[in-house]
Amino acid sequence: MPDLDTREWLLTNGLGSFASGTISDVRTRTYHGWLFTATNPPSGRTLLFSHLDASLEVSGNVVALGTNVWGNGQIELTGYELLRCFDINPVPKWIWGRDNWQLSRQLVMPYGLVEAENFGTDRKEVISHSPPCLQQSSPLPLPNAQFCDRILIQYRYDGSDTAILRLRLLIAERDFHHPQIASSGLQFSELLGQQQICLQAKKLGNFGIPWHLRWTKGKYQPDAVWYWNYGLSEETKRGLSDKEDLYSPGYLIVTLQPGDVVTLEARVGFPNLMAGVLTSETFAEAVEQEQDRLSQIFGWSEGGRGVGEQGEQGEQRSRGSRGAGGDKLITNAQYFGCSTRRYANAQYKYPMPKAQSKIWQQLLKASDQFIVYRASIAGPTMIAGYHWFNERGRDILIALPGLALVPQRFDLAKGILRTFSHYYRHGLMPNVFPDSDGEPLYNSIDAALWWVETLGLYLEATQDWEFLAEQFSVVQQIHKAFVGGTHYNIQVDAIDGLISWDARGVALTWMDVVIGTNPVTPRHGKPVEINALWYSALCWLSRWAERLSSLELGDPVRLTKQAQRYALQAQKVKTSLQKFWNPQLGYLYDTIEPDDRRNFQIRPNAVLALSLHHCGFSAQQGSQILDLATISLLTPYGLRSLDPGDPEYKGRYEGNQEQRDRAYHQGTVWGWLIGPYIRAWQRFYPQQSLPFDWQPLLDHFLSGACLGSISEIFDGDAPHTPRGAIAQAWSVAEVIRHIQK
């Protein structure tokens, strides 16, 4: 097989829907396609539109521009050989060519919240015939808001002769985790109209999601055929289903003169006359609209006035802006839980950088890809990573400072913190949110503690004491549940004040892989970072009780007594934290097990314990811990999850599911851990230069596994090949949190 450029690109629309593929245009994953629609935002992601296979006829010569790899490894189309360049900014763009011609293709996925009036004059009629992703089963940010999943594609031809472009449509209807396999029970209905075709799958008698493709010029030729046995090489490497069948209902023939463009739009739902006319300018309008939306959120000087300059009139203008194709987009951030208003008492602990560098804007753009709308709560949430993650409580709370506080999206942070408190149960916060509207999973000991820590950072940044008064009872309930005991035998040890847990067959810390009923990294007992979080939470509680008392946001006498009680408990925990100190190693034990044995493996959890807002370890201990972590764990992309000298260390994250699971926290590098390392370094070595070079990680962000984002993990061994999810929220968040410092 030739050396194909399989680095990836990603487009999102704020609903959980996405498009993704590779630079060479070959599909290597189940998650590659041009329209994955979230049927129950941000969940229920379903592939409808895979791609267009293009060929170009110039001067009697026909050349294929696509690249297809089949299940046997054979490459039939070799369009990658004609690919001259690829660029990701502002949107993915490919240019193929030879001496006498050039063809470019661009893709853009517009923001997915629009005014419902554009779905038709008879709104009830539209909704009754719409899939769940278009139905309003819960309140939206605006009474007339509606979901709109679509992608725009534009081709431009330049050359000396007339050319004929053929675009074959490849489609599917399947869950985004599982490849499509042709069967007699899967059929596709199609209705051809004026410069558009409406498509809908039928599976075992049940109709699927309707969607349609329209175009500005060309003649459509029906030609139904199945393409069997596409090979998905990345899934082969991961030991997963790696063959896919795609259906083609036909192809479009477009005659192009030099300088001509053809624009196509794939949109979920039935065709709608109110959607506006598709023109050659529609694509550029959509790109400009997205730039304006990001400018309004982040205050960029380019593409529109900054959020600090808009004021009330600017907000009104943005609410009514007209998007590409006639859709009125809901671009104002306040309707997505991220208001542009400023907090009167905000201290701005996270100041926006004065220099609006391109890389800073690209980082903020990457951060916005993880911010999505959740239909079941009619509010904001975060995707933990693309392609396969949904919402994960721990990830969201750790990422929130970088994705929301640093960019000053304070109402976004507030909305997410409030969402978690809404789902609070028995002292615990959700670890995994469901794909439907059911109950989340609460298999995490630390999500509730991260919620308290992140709430503290939010309050430090905003001085929003009314929100503290609103949430303080939840904080107290968490404290009470941990002290009294809750699920998984989570309970404070009455003797030393430390948190312990003991439940078989589960893994409750961030090192959470379980194979069958056996945790790969069993950390029963008293994990070090959990108890560091507990100490910080107690310090927050004491401070907050004092603050509420001084502001008279509650009973001052009672709050003062509570503050004293929390402070005494915090001091007891601080003293007990010394049980984790290993003087022979100059490091922290990773866990104190239920039988009181100490786990002396060198893991990054000790660094986590040093990085929190309140730290219970001495300056001497902190410097020794960092010295060893720098030698054993630090890499150019983050911290290893285990010291390479440990007999359990696994330096490469590869193989089938079980092999990868066994390496996940046994040496694999985690990008997000660079943030805790930097915070700890700045605390204990404030006058010394950081022993970390940003350039490799920034190079990875700009041109690595996913152009414009940061991977979830990397191999522990050099050259630290990126692995896992190609775009991870907390990886991006921690870079944003510290790159300017």
N, C-alpha and C positions, 0 to 999 in steps of 0.2 A: 504494500500500500504506500502511495506517495506521502510525503510529509505535508499533510493538510494542516492549515492553520485553524485549529479547533478552539481557539480562545472565543469567549462568548460575549454576547450583548444581551441587554435586558431593557424592556419597556414595561411600565406599569401605569395604572390609571386611578389609583386611590380607592379602588373597590375590592382589591385582591385579584383582579384580572391582570393578565400579563401576556407579553409576547417575548420570545427568546429564540436564539439560534447561535450559529457560529459565523466567524468571519469568512470562512471558505464556503459558507452556505450549505454545508453538509449537516444533516441532522444526526447527532450522536447520542441524544437523550430522549427518553419518554417525554421530557418537559420542553422539548423544542417544538415550536409552532407559532403561528402569527396571531391567533386569537384563542386564549384560554379565558373563558368567561366565568366569573364567580356567581353562581346561581343563587347563593344566599350570602351576600357580602359579609366577610371576605372569604367565605367557605364555598364548598361545592364546586370547585374549579373544574371546568370541563373544556376539552379541546373541541372546537368546531372547525376552525380554518387552519389547516397545516401550513400551506405555502402555495406559491405559484411556481411551476416549472417553466422557465422562459427559454425561448430560442429566438434567434434573430437571423433573418435572411437578407443579405446585402449582396447585390450584383450576382444573384443566382447561387450564392454560397450560403448554406444554412449552418449556423454554429449553435451549439447548446451552451447555455449560460449557467445552468444548474449543475450540481454535483450530487449524485446519488450513489450511496454504497449499499449493496445488497447483503443479505444475510450470509452469503458464502464469501464475503469479502471483496467481491468483484465491484469495480467502479465502472458504471456505464456511461455517465455523463462527466465531462471533465471541464466544466466551466471555470473551475478554480485556476486553470492554466491561463485564462484570459483576464483574470482579475488583476487590475492595475493598482488599485488602492482601496482602502476602507477607512472611514472616519466615524467616530461615535458622536461627535459634537457638531451641531446641537442635537441631531438625531442620527441613527445609523444610516450610512450611505456607502453604497458599493459602486465602483466604476469598472466596467469591463471594456475592453477595446482592442483594436488592431490599428494598423497604420491609417486606414481610410475610414474608420468609424469609432464611435464611443457611445456606450449606453450606461446611464446611471440609474440607480434605484434607491429610493429613500422610504423609510417607514416612520410613522408617528402614531402614538396611541394617545388620543385626547383624554383629558380629565373626565371622569365618569359621572359627575353629578351635573344634571342640567335641569332647566325649567320644564315641568311636566306639560306645559301648554304646547310644546313643540312635538308631542307625541300624537297630536290629532285633536280635532274639535270635539269629538265624542270620547272623552277620557275613559268612561266606564267601558265602552266597547273595546278600546285598545287594551285595557288591563285584563279584561275577561278572556282575551285571546293571547295573552302574553305569558311567557314562561315565568317561573318564580323570580328570576333575576330582574324582571320588569314590574313585578307586582309590589304594591306598597302594603306590606303586612304589618309594618310598624312605623311610627312617626319618623319622618326625615327632618333634616335641619330646617327646611322651609316647608310650609304646608303643601306647596305645589312642586316640590323637588321630585326628581325621578332619576333612575339609573339609566345610563347609556354606555354600553360596551361596544367599542368600535375600534378599527384600525384603518389608517389611510396609507395607501401605497402610491408612489409616483415614479414613473419612468420618464427619462428624457433621452432623446436620441440626437446625436450630432455626427454628421458625416457628409460625404460628398454626393451620395446617391440616396434615392428613396429606399427605405427598409421596411420589412414586414416583421412585426413582433408577434409571436405566438405565446400565449400565457395559458398553460393548462392548470386548472383548478384542482387541488388536492384537499380533501375534506375528511372529517371524522366526527364522531360523537362518542366520547369516552371520558372516564375519570382521568384526571391528569397524572395519576400514579401508574396507570396500567395501559400498555399499548393496545391498539385496536386490532382485532383479528376478524377477517371477513367470515361471515356465516350466512346461512339462508335466513336466519332470523333477524338480520340487520339489513334494512333497505333505506334508501333516501328518496324522498319525493322532491320534485323540483317544478317550479312554475316560472316560465320565462316571460319577462315583460319588456318594456321599452328601456333598453340599456341597463337591465338589471335582471337578476335571477334570485328567486326565493327558494331556500332549501330547508328541509326538515327531515330528521331521521325518524325511522319507525323501527322500534325494537320489540319483537314478539308481540306486536299489536299495539304497543304504546308509543304515542308520538313524543318526540324529543323537543329540543329547543329550536324554535324557528329563527332563522337569520337570513340575511340577504347580502348579495354583492352587487354593487352598481359601478358603472364606469362612465367616463366622459366621452370616449370614442371607441369604435371598434365593432366588430360583428361577432356575435357568440355562435359557436357551433356545438350543438349537443353531440356528445360522443362518450357514452357511459362505459367506463372500464375500471376494473380493480387493478391496483398496483400492489403486488404481493411481496412480502419478505424484505422490507427495508431493514437494514442492519443498524443497530444502535450500539456503537462500540463502547460508549461509557457505561451503559448498562451491562454489557458483557464483562467489563472489568469489575463491576460491582456484584457480579453473580446474580443479576436480576433478569427478568424477562427482557429479551433484547431483539425481538422481531416485531415488525408492525406492518399492517396492511392499510393502505389508504385508498379511498374511493375518489374517482374523478368523474363528474357529470359531463364535462366537456371542456372546451377551450375558447379563448378569445383571440381573434385575429385583428391586429391593429396596423394600418398602413401609416408610416411615419415619414414625414419630410424632415430634412435637417432643421434642428431647433424645436421640433414638436415634443410635446409632453402628453402623457396619458395618466389620468388619476383614477384610482379605484378606492372604494370604501367598502369594507365588510362591517356590518352592523347587526347586533343581536336584535331580534324582533321582526315583525312583519314590516314590509315597506310602508312608508308614511309620507304623504304629500307635504306635510307640514315640516318635514326635516330640512327643507331647503334644497336648492339645486346644487348638484355637484359640478364644480367647474375646475379649470386648470389652476385657479388661484386658491382653491379650498385648502390644499396642502400647506402652502405658505402661511395662510391665515391660522391654521391649526398650530403650526410651530410657533408663530408669534404669540398666539393665545397662551400657550404653555409657558413661554418665556415671561409673559406678563404675570401669569399666576405665581410663578416662583419669585418674581421681583416683588410682588405685593407681600408675600410671606416673609421674605428674607431681607427686604429693604435694599435690594440691589439698585444701583444707579442706572444700570442698563435695562432697557425694555420696559420702562415705566417708572413712576415715582416711587421712592422707597416708602415703607410702611410708616416711618417716622414723620414723613412729610404729607401723607395723604389727608389725614384728618377725616372728619365725617363726610365731607363732600366726595372725597376720593373713594371712600367705602361705598357710597351710593352709586358712583359711576361703575365700580368694578362689579357690583351685584348685577347690573343690567347689561354687561358686555356681551356682545354677540359673537359666538364662536363660529368656527368653520362649519360649513354645511347648513347654516341657519339655526343651529342649536344655541340657546342662551345658556351659557355656562355659569355655574355657581362658583365663582372664583374667589370671592371674599373669604378670607380665612376664618372669620368669626362664625360662619355657618358650618365649620368643620371642627369646632372646638378649639380654635387657635386665634383668638381675637387679636386685632392689631392694637387694641388699647393698651396703655402702659399703666403699671401699678404705681400709684402716687408715692408709696413708701419703699419702692424697690431699690435695693442697694446695688444691683447689677454686678453680682459677684462674677458673672460670666459675661464680660463686656464683648461686644462685637468688634472684630478687628477693624482698624481704620483702613488698612490696605485691602481693598476688595480684589484680591488676587484671583486669577482664573482657577487655580487649583482649589482655593477656598470655596468658590462658587460651585465647583464640581462636587466637592465633598458635601455641601449643603443640598445640592440636587440629588446626590446619592441618598442622603438621609431621608429625603421626602418620599422616596420609593417605598419605605417601610411604613409610612403613616397611611392607614386605611380606615374606611368607614365600616362600622359593624352595625348591620341592620337590626339585630335583636335588641340592641340597647340604644339605637339611634344616636350613636356617638362615636368618638375616635378610638382607635386601638392601633396596635403595631403588629406587623408581620415579623416574626423572628428572623426569617431568612428565606431566600429564593434558591431553588425552586420549590422545595417540598415542605417547608415548615409553615405552620399556621401561627396562631398566637401562643406564646409560651410566657407564663407569668414572670418567672425569674429573669428571662432574657429581656423582657420589656422593661422591667424595673431597673435593671442594670444599665440598659441603653438609654433610658429616659433623660438623664442629665445631658448627655451628648446630643441627642436628637431633638430635645425640646428646651432645656434650660440654656444651653450655650447660644442657640439661635434666638433666644428670648420668645419662644412660643409658649408663653406661660399658661395660657388657657388650655392649650393642648395638654401640657403636663397636668394641670389641674383636672381636666376631664378624665384622663387616664387614671390618675390616683383615685378619683371618685368612683370610676368604674370598678376598680379593685375592691374598694370598701363596700360597694354594692354586693359583690360576690363573696364577701367575707363569711367564713363558716368555722365555728369552733376553734378560733384562734389561728386559722390557716387562710392563706390566700391562694387563688387558683394557680396551678402549675401549667396545666394544659387546658385550653378552651376547646369546646366541642365543635365539630364541623356543622352541627345543626344548632338548634336553640336549647339543647339539653343542659344538664348540670356539668360544670367543669370538673376536672380531676384535681384533687387536693394532695397529691403525693409529693409534697415538698415541705421540708422543715424550715427552709430559709426564705421562701417567697414573702411571708408575712414580715420577716425581719428586714428584708430588702425594701419592702414597702415603707416601713418606718424610716429607714435610712434615707430613702429617696424623698419622702415627705419632708424630712429635715432639710435636705438640700434645696428643695423647692421653697420652703419657708425662709431659709437664709437668703435666697435670691430675691424674693418678692415681698417679704414682711407681711404676708397675707394672713394676719392673725384671725380674721373672721373664718377663714377656711380651717385653720387649726381648731377653733372652737367647734366647728361643725364635725370635724373628724376625731376629736380627742377621745370621745367615748369608744371609738373603734380601737384606737391605740391602747386604751386601758383594758378593753376586752381581750386583746391579743396578750397583753401582759398577764392578765388573770388566767387565761387558758393555759399559757405556758407554765405558770407557777402551779396551778392546780392539776394540770395534766390534760392531754387531749389525745387525738388519734395517734396510732403508731407508737404508743408509749412515750410520747414526747412529754417531758416533764423536767422541771427544775429540781436538781438534787438539793435537798434541804440542808445537807451538810456543807457543801462548798458553794452553792448558788449557781452552779453551771448547768447548762441545758444538756440533757441526755436523751437518747432515743434507742429503741430496740424493737425492731419488727423484722421478721424474716421474709425473704422473697421480694423485698423492695429496696430501692436506693433513693434516699430523700435529699441528698445534697446535690450540688451541680454535677458531680461525678456520678451520673445516674443510670448507667447502662446495666440492664439486667438481661441475662440470657437464660431463658426458661424461668426458673425461680431462683437463679443464682446471680447476685450482683457481682459484676466484674471487679468493682472497687468497693468492697464492703467497708463502710465507715460507721458502723454501729457504735453507740456510746456517745462520746463527747468530741465532735469534730472541732478543730481549732477555729476555723473562720466563722462557724455558727456561733461559738461563744464570744468571739470578737464582735460579731453583729449584735449579740445579746447585750454585751457591755455598752456598745454605742447606743442601742435602743434605750437602755435605762438612763443614760446620760441625757438623751433627748427628752425623755419623759420628765425628768427632774427640771430641766430648763423650761419645758413647755408649761408645766404646772405653775412655775414661778411667773412666767410671762402672762399666762391667763389670769393669774391672781392680780398682778400689777395693773392689768388692763381692765380688771373687773368684768371679765368674760366668764363668770361663774362665781361660786362661793369662795371669796378670798381666803377665809380661814381654812376651809377644807382643802383647797388647792395648795396652800402653804404647807400643811401637814403632809399631803401627798408628795410634794416636791422633796421634803426631807426624807420621807420613807424611800423614795426612788433613789435618792442620792446615797443613802446608807447601803441599799442593795447593790448599787453600782460599785461602791467601794469594796464590798465583799467579793463581787465577781472579779474586780481588778486584781485583788490579792490572789484569788484562786487561779487566775490566768497563768500565774507563775508555774502551775503544775505542768504546763505545756513546754516549759523551757528545758532544753537539753544542753547542759553546760559543756558536755564533752564534744558535741557537734557544733555548738554555737548556732543552733537552729531550734525551731519549734517542732514538737511532736505533732504529727498530722491528726491523730485521734488518741483519746484515752478510751480504751475499749471497756465494755461492760464489766469485765473481770479485772479492770484496773491496769491491764497491760498497756504499754505505750507503743504506738506505731512510729518508728523513727525514719520512715521514708522521706526523702527530700522532694516535696511537692510545692506547688505555687500557693497553696492555701495559707502558708505562713506569710507570704507577701500580701495576700488579701487581708489578713488580720492586721497588717500594718497600715493599710491604705484607707481605712474608714475615717469618718469625720472625727470620731473619738477613738483614741488609741490607748490601749492599756499596757503597753510595753515600754521599757526604758530606752533612752537614746543609745546606750551601749548595746542592748539586745537588738534594737532595730538595725544598727549599722552592721552587726555581725550577720544577721539574717540576710540582709541585702548583699553583703559580700559573697556569701555562699550561693545565693540565688543567681547572682550575676555570673559566677563561674559555671554553675551546673545547669541553670534553666534558661537563661537569656539567649535569644536568637534574634536575627534581624527582623523577625515577623511576630514576635510575641514570646511568651514563656512556655517552655515544655511543661507537660503535666506530670512528669516524673524524671528524676535524675538519670542520665544515660548510664551511670555506673550501677544502677539498681538491677538486680537479676530479673526483675519483672518488666524491665524497659523494652518497649517495642518501637523501633525507630521509623517504621514505615506504615502508613495507614492505607492498606490496600487489601485486595482479595474479596472473598464473598462476605455476606452480611456478618456472619459470626467472627470471621477473622478481623474485619474492620471494627466490630464492636469491642473486641479484646484489645485493640490498640487505641481506642478513642481517648481514654484518660490514662494511658500507660506510657506516655512519652510524646504523644502528639502535641504539636505546638498550637496554642489557642491565641488568635490575634487579639481578642478583647483583653487578655491579661496584661498587655503592655500598659494599659491605663492604670491599674492598681500598682504596677511596678513603678511607674513614673510618680504617682502620688506619694508612694512610700519613700522614694528617693528624695523627692523635694522636701519631705518632712525631716528625714534623718541626715541628709547631705545637702542642706540648702545652699551652701557656698561652693559646691563642687559641680562640675559639668556632668550632665547626664551621660552615662556610658552607652549611649544608644544612638545609632545613625538612622535618621528617618528615611533616608533616600531609598533603600531597598523596599520598604513598605509603601512609599509613595509611588515608586516605579510599578510595583504590583497593582496599586490602585489605578494608575493611568493606563497600564498596558499589560496587565497580568491575566489571570484566569477569566475574569469578567471585567471588561473595560469599563472603568468608572465605578467600580465597587470593590469590596474587600472580602476575601474568602473567609469561611468559617474557621478552618483549621489548615495546618501545614504539617508535613512530615517532620518528625523530631530530628532525623538525620539530614545533613546537607545533601543536596541543595535546597532542602525544605520545600519540596513540591507542594503547591496548594491543593487542598483536598476538601471534601465535604461540600456544603452549600456554596455556590459561587458568589453570593451576596448575603452577608450576615449583618444584622442590625447592630449588635453590640460591638462588632469589629469596627464598623464605620463610626459608631458613636464615640468610642474611646479615642480614635484619632482626632475627631472633631474637638473633643474635650481638651486635648493637650497639644495639638500641633502648633498652636499660636504661642505657646509658652516657651 
